[in-house]
């Protein structure tokens, strides 16, 4: 079984109906997770980020947001809170504290972070790999 950290840029693609770049790769990861071949580890802030994007960027109403919240709870990702010092260190390298949380979890657990966020990928080197590999 493989463990990975998925950030919001990847998991968001699980919930959009449009043809967003990287959606097929994100859905392939979801299929691996649902088949039990992938353990997804995330900081709990992932849930807040996803609800925030759905509400603010996508304009979802209360009913859709409640469905999303329920769906996120049903996923039962493994939650791992990063050490604050590690978040601070990555933030000092230019990441937001939110992005740094994903990187810190991956680094602390010794597992790969999968991201579609260019700023994360540019800052962290071998800790992260792009969702879409060229």
Secondary structure, DSSP 8 states (H G I E B T S, - for coil): -EEEEE-HHHHGGGS--S--TTHHHHHHHHHHHHTTSEEEEE-THHHHHHHHIIIIIS---HHHHHHHHHHHHHH--EE----HHHHHHHHHTT--HHHHHHHHHHHHHT-EEEE--HHHHHHHGGGEEESS--
